[in-house]
Protein backbone atom coordinates (compact mmCIF):
# COMPACT_ATOMS: atom_id res chain seq x y z
CA UNK A 1 0.00 0.00 0.00
CA UNK A 2 1.29 3.42 -0.96
CA UNK A 3 2.10 5.82 1.87
CA UNK A 4 -0.74 8.22 2.67
CA UNK A 5 -0.21 11.59 0.97
CA UNK A 6 -1.68 14.64 2.74
CA UNK A 7 -2.67 17.29 0.20
CA UNK A 8 -3.74 20.83 1.08
CA UNK A 9 -5.86 22.45 -1.63
CA UNK A 10 -6.08 26.24 -1.57
CA UNK A 11 -9.20 26.93 -3.68
CA UNK A 12 -12.20 29.24 -3.24
CA UNK A 13 -14.34 27.27 -5.71
CA UNK A 14 -15.83 24.18 -4.01
CA UNK A 15 -16.53 22.71 -7.44
CA UNK A 16 -12.92 23.04 -8.62
CA UNK A 17 -11.65 21.65 -5.32
CA UNK A 18 -13.97 18.64 -5.68
CA UNK A 19 -12.81 18.05 -9.29
CA UNK A 20 -9.17 18.04 -8.23
CA UNK A 21 -9.84 15.56 -5.40
CA UNK A 22 -11.87 13.20 -7.61
CA UNK A 23 -9.25 13.29 -10.33
CA UNK A 24 -6.39 12.40 -7.97
CA UNK A 25 -8.33 9.59 -6.28
CA UNK A 26 -9.30 8.26 -9.71
CA UNK A 27 -5.60 8.10 -10.57
CA UNK A 28 -5.11 5.82 -7.55
CA UNK A 29 -3.19 8.24 -5.35
CA UNK A 30 -3.58 7.32 -1.67
CA UNK A 31 -4.60 10.82 -0.56
CA UNK A 32 -6.07 12.68 2.36
CA UNK A 33 -7.31 16.19 1.58
CA UNK A 34 -7.81 19.46 3.38
CA UNK A 35 -9.36 22.45 1.60
CA UNK A 36 -8.69 26.09 2.48
CA UNK A 37 -10.51 28.98 0.79
CA UNK A 38 -8.85 32.00 2.41
CA UNK A 39 -5.79 33.06 4.34
CA UNK A 40 -7.17 32.15 7.77
CA UNK A 41 -8.17 28.59 6.86
CA UNK A 42 -4.87 28.21 4.95
CA UNK A 43 -2.80 29.11 8.02
CA UNK A 44 -4.92 26.84 10.20
CA UNK A 45 -4.41 23.90 7.81
CA UNK A 46 -0.67 24.45 7.76
CA UNK A 47 -0.58 24.26 11.56
CA UNK A 48 -3.02 21.41 12.12
CA UNK A 49 -3.16 19.32 8.94
CA UNK A 50 0.63 19.35 8.26
CA UNK A 51 0.35 18.75 4.50
CA UNK A 52 2.90 16.88 2.39
CA UNK A 53 2.10 19.03 -0.67
CA UNK A 54 0.16 22.23 -1.46
CA UNK A 55 -2.01 22.76 -4.56
CA UNK A 56 -2.96 26.45 -4.83
CA UNK A 57 -5.25 28.42 -7.10
CA UNK A 58 -3.84 31.81 -8.01
CA UNK A 59 -6.67 34.26 -7.22
CA UNK A 60 -8.73 34.14 -4.05
CA UNK A 61 -10.59 37.02 -2.37
CA UNK A 62 -7.94 39.19 -0.64
CA UNK A 63 -5.38 36.36 -0.99
CA UNK A 64 -3.41 34.81 -3.87
CA UNK A 65 -0.86 32.13 -4.70
CA UNK A 66 2.08 34.54 -4.40
CA UNK A 67 1.23 35.27 -0.76
CA UNK A 68 0.47 31.61 -0.08
CA UNK A 69 3.83 30.57 -1.52
CA UNK A 70 5.71 33.15 0.59
CA UNK A 71 4.04 31.88 3.77
CA UNK A 72 4.76 28.23 2.90
CA UNK A 73 8.40 28.89 2.12
CA UNK A 74 8.87 30.85 5.35
CA UNK A 75 7.26 28.27 7.61
CA UNK A 76 8.00 25.00 5.75
CA UNK A 77 10.84 25.65 3.25
CA UNK A 78 10.86 22.14 1.79
CA UNK A 79 7.16 21.55 1.23
CA UNK A 80 6.23 21.07 -2.48
CA UNK A 81 4.03 23.86 -3.89
CA UNK A 82 2.16 23.51 -7.18
CA UNK A 83 -0.04 26.24 -8.59
CA UNK A 84 -3.25 24.83 -10.10
CA UNK A 85 -5.11 27.68 -11.75
CA UNK A 86 -6.90 29.04 -14.76
CA UNK A 87 -5.16 30.89 -17.55
CA UNK A 88 -2.16 33.00 -16.49
CA UNK A 89 0.41 34.86 -18.53
CA UNK A 90 3.73 33.23 -19.35
CA UNK A 91 5.46 36.12 -17.54
CA UNK A 92 3.53 35.43 -14.34
CA UNK A 93 4.20 31.69 -14.60
CA UNK A 94 7.95 32.37 -14.95
CA UNK A 95 7.90 34.75 -11.96
CA UNK A 96 6.05 32.33 -9.67
CA UNK A 97 8.54 29.58 -10.54
CA UNK A 98 11.44 31.94 -9.77
CA UNK A 99 9.80 32.70 -6.42
CA UNK A 100 10.00 29.04 -5.46
CA UNK A 101 6.93 27.27 -6.83
CA UNK A 102 7.73 23.75 -7.99
CA UNK A 103 5.33 23.72 -10.94
CA UNK A 104 2.15 25.25 -12.32
CA UNK A 105 -0.71 23.41 -14.03
CA UNK A 106 -3.75 24.82 -15.79
CA UNK A 107 -7.09 23.51 -14.60
CA UNK A 108 -8.03 22.39 -18.09
CA UNK A 109 -4.93 20.17 -18.19
CA UNK A 110 -5.24 18.22 -14.94
CA UNK A 111 -4.01 15.05 -16.61
CA UNK A 112 -0.49 16.31 -15.97
CA UNK A 113 -1.08 16.74 -12.23
CA UNK A 114 -0.41 13.16 -10.94
CA UNK A 115 2.87 12.93 -12.84
CA UNK A 116 3.90 16.38 -11.58
CA UNK A 117 3.12 15.42 -7.97
CA UNK A 118 5.07 12.16 -8.34
CA UNK A 119 8.09 13.91 -9.89
CA UNK A 120 8.20 16.61 -7.22
CA UNK A 121 7.89 14.11 -4.35
CA UNK A 122 10.68 12.00 -5.84
CA UNK A 123 12.85 15.08 -6.15
CA UNK A 124 12.16 16.07 -2.54
CA UNK A 125 13.01 12.54 -1.40
CA UNK A 126 16.30 12.67 -3.28
CA UNK A 127 17.08 16.09 -1.78
CA UNK A 128 16.34 14.79 1.74
CA UNK A 129 18.55 11.77 1.19
CA UNK A 130 21.37 13.97 -0.08
CA UNK A 131 20.96 16.30 2.89
CA UNK A 132 20.96 13.39 5.35
CA UNK A 133 24.02 11.88 3.67
CA UNK A 134 25.79 15.24 3.74
CA UNK A 135 24.96 15.75 7.41
CA UNK A 136 26.06 12.22 8.23
CA UNK A 137 29.29 12.73 6.30
CA UNK A 138 29.85 16.04 8.07
CA UNK A 139 29.34 14.40 11.47
CA UNK A 140 31.66 11.58 10.42
CA UNK A 141 34.30 14.06 9.28
CA UNK A 142 33.95 16.05 12.52
CA UNK A 143 34.41 12.87 14.56
CA UNK A 144 37.33 11.85 12.36
CA UNK A 145 38.99 15.24 12.78
CA UNK A 146 38.43 15.22 16.54
CA UNK A 147 40.10 11.80 16.78
CA UNK A 148 43.01 12.80 14.54
CA UNK A 149 43.63 15.93 16.61
CA UNK A 150 43.89 13.83 19.77
CA UNK A 151 46.40 11.29 18.49
CA UNK A 152 49.94 11.83 19.72
CA UNK A 153 51.48 11.23 16.27
CA UNK A 154 51.56 13.62 13.37
CA UNK A 155 48.90 12.72 10.82
CA UNK A 156 48.36 13.83 7.23
CA UNK A 157 46.01 12.61 4.52
CA UNK A 158 46.87 12.92 0.83
CA UNK A 159 44.72 12.39 -2.25
CA UNK A 160 45.87 10.09 -5.07
CA UNK A 161 47.84 12.93 -6.69
CA UNK A 162 49.68 13.83 -3.49
CA UNK A 163 47.69 16.90 -2.39
CA UNK A 164 47.10 17.43 1.33
CA UNK A 165 43.47 16.87 2.31
CA UNK A 166 44.04 16.90 6.09
CA UNK A 167 46.86 17.85 8.45
CA UNK A 168 46.54 17.62 12.23
CA UNK A 169 48.18 20.04 14.65
CA UNK A 170 50.95 17.63 15.66
CA UNK A 171 51.96 17.20 12.02
CA UNK A 172 51.96 20.97 11.59
CA UNK A 173 54.25 21.31 14.61
CA UNK A 174 56.69 18.75 13.20
CA UNK A 175 56.68 20.35 9.74
CA UNK A 176 56.79 23.93 11.13
CA UNK A 177 53.71 24.85 9.10
CA UNK A 178 50.14 25.80 9.90
CA UNK A 179 47.83 22.91 8.93
CA UNK A 180 45.37 25.17 7.09
CA UNK A 181 48.17 26.48 4.86
CA UNK A 182 48.84 22.98 3.53
CA UNK A 183 45.29 21.89 2.66
CA UNK A 184 44.96 21.46 -1.10
CA UNK A 185 48.69 21.97 -1.66
CA UNK A 186 50.93 19.47 -3.45
CA UNK A 187 53.55 17.77 -1.26
CA UNK A 188 56.24 18.16 -3.92
CA UNK A 189 55.80 21.92 -4.36
CA UNK A 190 55.40 22.61 -0.64
CA UNK A 191 58.55 20.70 0.34
CA UNK A 192 60.81 20.65 -2.75
CA UNK A 193 63.85 20.08 -0.55
CA UNK A 194 62.35 16.71 0.48
CA UNK A 195 62.10 15.24 -3.02
CA UNK A 196 65.28 13.21 -2.54
CA UNK A 197 63.98 11.74 0.73
CA UNK A 198 62.51 8.25 1.09
CA UNK A 199 59.42 9.80 2.73
CA UNK A 200 58.32 11.31 -0.59
CA UNK A 201 59.00 8.27 -2.75
CA UNK A 202 57.54 5.92 -0.15
CA UNK A 203 54.31 7.97 -0.24
CA UNK A 204 54.09 7.57 -4.01
CA UNK A 205 54.90 3.86 -3.79
CA UNK A 206 52.26 3.20 -1.13
CA UNK A 207 49.60 4.97 -3.23
CA UNK A 208 50.59 3.24 -6.47
CA UNK A 209 50.99 -0.27 -5.07
CA UNK A 210 48.26 0.03 -2.40
CA UNK A 211 50.74 -1.37 0.12
CA UNK A 212 51.25 -0.57 3.81
CA UNK A 213 54.82 0.57 4.48
CA UNK A 214 56.70 1.25 7.73
CA UNK A 215 59.77 3.47 7.50
CA UNK A 216 62.40 5.10 9.72
CA UNK A 217 64.43 7.85 8.09
CA UNK A 218 66.58 10.84 8.94
CA UNK A 219 64.58 13.70 7.43
CA UNK A 220 67.11 16.31 6.43
CA UNK A 221 64.73 19.23 5.78
CA UNK A 222 63.69 19.20 9.46
CA UNK A 223 66.93 17.73 10.85
CA UNK A 224 65.04 15.01 12.70
CA UNK A 225 64.46 11.27 12.59
CA UNK A 226 60.94 10.25 11.55
CA UNK A 227 59.16 6.96 12.09
CA UNK A 228 56.33 6.79 9.53
CA UNK A 229 53.43 4.44 8.80
CA UNK A 230 51.88 4.67 5.33
CA UNK A 231 48.29 3.39 4.96
CA UNK A 232 46.96 3.49 1.36
CA UNK A 233 43.32 3.52 0.31
CA UNK A 234 41.53 3.88 -3.04
CA UNK A 235 41.12 7.60 -2.28
CA UNK A 236 44.74 8.33 -1.41
CA UNK A 237 47.06 7.88 1.56
CA UNK A 238 47.02 8.30 5.35
CA UNK A 239 50.39 8.81 7.04
CA UNK A 240 51.10 8.67 10.76
CA UNK A 241 54.56 9.86 11.75
CA UNK A 242 56.44 10.95 14.83
CA UNK A 243 59.76 12.51 15.78
CA UNK A 244 62.04 9.76 17.12
CA UNK A 245 65.21 11.85 17.22
CA UNK A 246 65.66 11.45 20.98
CA UNK A 247 65.17 7.70 20.71
CA UNK A 248 67.77 7.53 17.95
CA UNK A 249 70.20 9.55 20.05
CA UNK A 250 69.67 7.17 22.96
CA UNK A 251 70.20 4.14 20.70
CA UNK A 252 73.36 5.70 19.32
CA UNK A 253 74.62 6.39 22.84
CA UNK A 254 73.98 2.76 23.81
CA UNK A 255 75.82 1.50 20.72
CA UNK A 256 78.72 3.83 21.39
CA UNK A 257 78.75 2.79 25.04
CA UNK A 258 78.73 -0.88 24.10
CA UNK A 259 81.49 -0.31 21.56
CA UNK A 260 83.54 1.50 24.17
CA UNK A 261 82.93 -1.32 26.63
CA UNK A 262 83.90 -3.96 24.07
CA UNK A 263 87.13 -2.10 23.31
CA UNK A 264 87.93 -1.89 27.01
CA UNK A 265 87.00 -5.53 27.53
CA UNK A 266 88.60 -7.25 24.57
CA UNK A 267 91.64 -5.02 24.16
CA UNK A 268 92.54 -4.91 27.83
CA UNK A 269 95.97 -6.42 28.66
CA UNK A 270 94.42 -7.79 31.88
CA UNK A 271 92.43 -11.04 31.86
CA UNK A 272 88.67 -10.36 31.91
CA UNK A 273 85.58 -12.50 31.66
CA UNK A 274 81.83 -12.37 32.06
CA UNK A 275 79.80 -15.12 33.65
CA UNK A 276 76.20 -15.67 34.65
CA UNK A 277 75.53 -15.23 38.38
CA UNK A 278 72.87 -17.96 38.39
CA UNK A 279 74.61 -20.76 36.47
CA UNK A 280 78.19 -19.48 36.95
CA UNK A 281 78.75 -20.32 33.26
CA UNK A 282 81.20 -18.19 31.29
CA UNK A 283 79.52 -15.92 28.74
CA UNK A 284 82.62 -14.27 27.26
CA UNK A 285 86.34 -13.92 27.84
CA UNK A 286 89.00 -11.63 26.39
CA UNK A 287 92.22 -12.60 24.67
CA UNK A 288 94.35 -11.86 27.78
CA UNK A 289 92.39 -14.45 29.79
CA UNK A 290 92.77 -17.03 27.02
CA UNK A 291 96.52 -16.40 26.93
CA UNK A 292 97.01 -16.54 30.71
CA UNK A 293 94.83 -19.56 31.49
CA UNK A 294 95.57 -21.69 28.43
CA UNK A 295 91.95 -22.46 27.51
CA UNK A 296 90.49 -21.59 24.13
CA UNK A 297 87.40 -19.35 23.94
CA UNK A 298 85.25 -22.38 23.03
CA UNK A 299 86.54 -24.24 26.09
CA UNK A 300 85.87 -21.30 28.37
CA UNK A 301 82.26 -21.05 27.11
CA UNK A 302 81.67 -24.70 28.10
CA UNK A 303 83.00 -24.12 31.63
CA UNK A 304 81.81 -22.43 34.82
CA UNK A 305 83.77 -20.23 37.21
CA UNK A 306 83.98 -23.23 39.55
CA UNK A 307 86.23 -24.99 37.03
CA UNK A 308 89.07 -22.51 37.60
CA UNK A 309 88.75 -22.31 41.40
CA UNK A 310 90.07 -24.81 43.98
CA UNK A 311 87.13 -26.53 45.66
CA UNK A 312 87.82 -24.88 49.00
CA UNK A 313 87.60 -21.42 47.40
CA UNK A 314 84.15 -21.93 45.81
CA UNK A 315 82.19 -21.22 49.02
CA UNK A 316 83.73 -17.73 49.57
CA UNK A 317 83.13 -16.97 45.85
CA UNK A 318 79.43 -17.77 46.18
CA UNK A 319 79.22 -15.59 49.30
CA UNK A 320 80.69 -12.62 47.37
CA UNK A 321 78.21 -13.17 44.54
CA UNK A 322 75.26 -13.21 46.97
CA UNK A 323 76.39 -9.89 48.51
CA UNK A 324 76.44 -8.23 45.06
CA UNK A 325 73.08 -9.73 44.06
CA UNK A 326 71.52 -8.52 47.33
CA UNK A 327 72.77 -5.01 46.65
CA UNK A 328 75.00 -4.98 49.74
CA UNK A 329 77.95 -3.95 47.61
CA UNK A 330 78.72 -3.05 44.00
CA UNK A 331 81.93 -5.07 43.80
CA UNK A 332 84.25 -7.34 45.70
CA UNK A 333 88.04 -7.06 45.45
CA UNK A 334 90.61 -9.50 46.71
CA UNK A 335 93.34 -12.00 45.94
CA UNK A 336 92.17 -15.44 44.93
CA UNK A 337 93.69 -18.70 43.78
CA UNK A 338 92.91 -19.78 40.21
CA UNK A 339 93.66 -22.93 38.26
CA UNK A 340 95.20 -22.79 34.81
CA UNK A 341 94.55 -25.47 32.18
CA UNK A 342 97.77 -27.27 33.18
CA UNK A 343 96.43 -27.37 36.79
CA UNK A 344 99.01 -24.81 37.88
CA UNK A 345 97.70 -22.72 40.78
CA UNK A 346 98.17 -18.97 40.50
CA UNK A 347 97.17 -16.15 42.81
CA UNK A 348 95.51 -13.19 41.10
CA UNK A 349 94.05 -9.88 42.18
CA UNK A 350 90.36 -9.96 41.22
CA UNK A 351 87.56 -7.43 40.98
CA UNK A 352 84.12 -9.02 41.01
CA UNK A 353 81.35 -6.64 39.91
CA UNK A 354 77.87 -6.68 38.45
CA UNK A 355 77.33 -5.38 34.92
CA UNK A 356 74.98 -2.37 34.69
CA UNK A 357 71.49 -3.07 33.34
CA UNK A 358 70.64 -1.61 29.90
N, C-alpha and C positions, 0 to 999 in steps of 0.2 A: 504493500500500500504506500502511495506517495505521501510524503510529509505534508501536513496541513499547511496551506498557504493563507496567511491573513492579509486581505486586501482592503485598503481604505479607498473608497470612491468619493471624491469631492465633486458633487454634481447637484445643481438646483432643480433639475428636471427629473421627477420620479420615474417618468417613462424611460428616459435615456439610461438612468441608473439601473432599472430593471432589465433593459435590453443587454447592457454590458454583463450583468450577472448571469443571465440565461445563456448568453453566448459562451462565457468561460466555463460554466458547468457543462454545457453541451460538448465542449471540447475536452471533457474529462479531466479538468484541473480540480484537484482536491482543495476547494477554497472555502474560506469563511469570510463574510463580507461585513463591512460597516460603512454606512453612508452618511456623509456630512454635506450640509447644503449652505453653510455660512462659516464665518471665521470661528464663532464660538463653538459650534459642534465639531469643527475641524480640530481645534486645540484640545477639546475634550477627548476626541477619539485618539489623538496622538498619545495622550497621557494614560488612557484607560485600555484602549484596544491593542496598543503596541503593534502596529501593522508591519508586515514584511515588505510591502510595496504600496505605493500611492499612485492612483489613477486620477488625474485632475482635469476637469473642464477648465477652459480659459476664463470665461466671463461669468461671474456670479454677482448678485447685488452687493455692492460695496466691498467686493473681495474678488481677487482674480488669481490665476495660476502663478503669476510672478511673485505675488506676496506669499502664496502658499509654499512655493519652492524655497523662498528665502527663510521662512520659518522652519521648514523641514531640514534644510542644510545646517541651520544654526543649532537645532536641538538634536538631530539625528543625522550626522554628516554622511553616513554610508547607506542610508535607506534609498532604494531605487525609486525614481520619480518619473512617471510617464504622463505626458499631457495627452488627453483624449478629448478632442474638441471638434467643432465645426471648422469651416474654412478659415484659415489664417494666412497672412502674407508670408512669402518666403523669407522676407527680412525679419519678421517677428519670430518665425521658426528658428532661424539661425541664431537670433539673440537669446532665445530661451535655452537653446542647447549650450551656448557659451556660458550662460549663467549657472549651468550645472544640471539641467534636465537630462535624463538618460535617453529619451526618445520622444517623438510626438507622433500621434496617429489620428487621422481624421475619422470621424464617427461613421462615415459611409464606407470605410475600409477596415472594419473591425477584424476581418479575416487575418490581418497581420498581427493582431494583438497577442495571441497565445505564443507565437514564435518570438515576439519581442520580449515578452515577460520571461520566457525560458532563457533567452540569450543574456538578458540583463542579470538574472539570478545566477547563471553559470559564471558570468564575469565577476560578480560580487564574491562568489565562493572562491574563485581563483585568487582574487585580491586578498581575501581573508587568509587563505592558505599561505600566500606569499608573505603577508604581514606577520603571521604566526611564525613562519620559518625564519624570517628576518629577526624577529624578537628573540626566538630561541637561539639563533646563531649569535646574536649580540650578547645574550646571557652567557652562552658557552664561551665566547671570546673573552668576556669580562672575567669569568672564572679562570680561564686559561691564563690570562694576563696576571691575575692576582696570584696564582700559583707560581708562575715564572718569576714574579718579583720577589717571592719569598725564598726561592731556592738559593743556596749559598754559592753555587757556581755561576759563572757568566753564561748567558744563554742568548743565542741569536738564531733566527730563522731566515732562510734564504729561499727565493723561488728557484725554478729550474734554470734560470739564466744567471743566477748569482746575485740578485738584488735583495737587499735587506727588507724583510717584511716585519720583523720584530727584533728588538734589542732590549734586554732588561738592564736595570740600573747597574748591576754588578759587572756586566759585560762592558757597559759604557765606562765604568771606573777603570777597568783593566786596559781598555783601548784609548783612554783619555779623550773620549768624545761624548757629547750629549746624545742619548739614544734617539731622540726625535730628529736630530740632524742626519742620521744614517738611513732612516726609513725611505725606501724607494731608490736608494743609491746603489751603485754597482760596486762590489767588493774590490774589483781590480782598479777602478778609478779612485776610490776613496783611500786605498792603501797600496799605491804603486810600488812602494819600497818593499812590499811583502811578496811580490810576484815570484821571487826566487825561493820562497819558503815552502816547506812541505805542507803547511797548513792550507795554503791556497790550492795546490794541486791535489791534495787529499780531498778537499771539498768537491772539486770537479769530478774526481774519481768516484766518490761516494754517490754523487747524483747520477752519473752516467751508468755505473754498474749496479746501482741500488744495493749497495753493500755497506754494512756497519763496519766502521774502522775506529780503532783506538790508537792514539798517537801521543808520544811525548817528544817535544822539540824545543830547542832554544830559539826563541822568537826575537830575532835581532832588532826589528823596528822598535820594540818596547823594552829590549834588554832584560827579558825575563824568560823563565822556562814555563811552558804551557803543557798541561795534560788535557787532551781533547778527546771527545767522544762524538763521532759523526753518525747521525741516524737519518738515513734517506727515506723519502716517501715519494709517491707519484707526483706530489705538488712541489717538491723541492727538498730542503735539507734542514734538519735541526741539529745544532751544535752546542754541546755543553763543554765548557772549558774552565780551567782554574789555574791560578798562578802557583806553581810548585817550586819557585826559586829557592825558598828557604829549605824545603825538603832536599833539593838537589845539593845545596850547600852542605847540609848535614851529612848526606850520603858521601859527598866528596871528602869531608873531614874524616869520616869513619874510614874510608879507603886509604886516605893519606896516613891516618893513625895506624891502621893495620900494616901498611907498607913500612912505616917507620919501625913498628914493633918487629916485623919480620926481619928487617935489616939488623936491628939490635940483637935479635935472637939468633939468627942463622950465621951472622958474620962475627959474632962475639968470639974472642979467643978463649973465653972461659966455657967449660962444659955447661950446657943448659938442656933441660927437658921439661916436658909438660905431661902430667899424668892425671887421670881421673880420680877424684877423691873417694868415690864410691867403690870402684873396682880395683883401684890402684894400678890400672893398666896404663902403659906409656901411650901417649897420643902423638908425640913428636919429640925429636931430639935434634940438636945441631951437630955440625961436623966436628966441633971440638970434643963433644961427648963421645962420638963414635971413635975418634982418634985415641982418646985417653982410656976408654974402657974396652976397646977391642971388638965390640959387637958391631955388626952392620945395622943399618937403619931398619931393615926388615926384621932382624932378630930382636931389636929393641921393641918394635911394635907388637911382638908376640909375648913380651915379658911384662911383669909387674914390678913395682918398686921393691917388692919383697925379695926379688931375685938377685938384687945387688946389695942387699943388706944381710949381715950375719943374723942368725935367728934371734939372738939375745937383744939385738937392737931394733927389732920390729915393733915391740910393745911401745917404747918411747916415741917411735915415729908416729904410730897411730894416735898416741896422746896429743902430739903436736897438731896433727891434722884435725882432731876433734876441737881443739881450742880455736883454730882458725874458722872452722865451720860454725861454731857457736858464736862467733863474733867477739871472742875475748881478746883477740889480738889480730893484727893484719899480717904478721909474718913471724917466723921463728928462725933465729940464727943459731948456729953452733958448729961444732966440729964432730963429724960422724965418720964411722968406718964404712967403707964401701968395698965391694968385691968386683974385681976386674974379671974378664972372660977366662983368664988363665988362673983364676982363683986367688990371685995375689990380693992381699988386703992393703988398702990405702986409706989414709985419714985425710978428709977434705973438709974445707970450710963451706958450709951450706947455708943457703937462704931460702926457706920454705915460705911461699906466699901464695895468696889466692888471686887468680886473674880477675880483673874488673869485668863486670857484666856489661854487655853491649846495650 
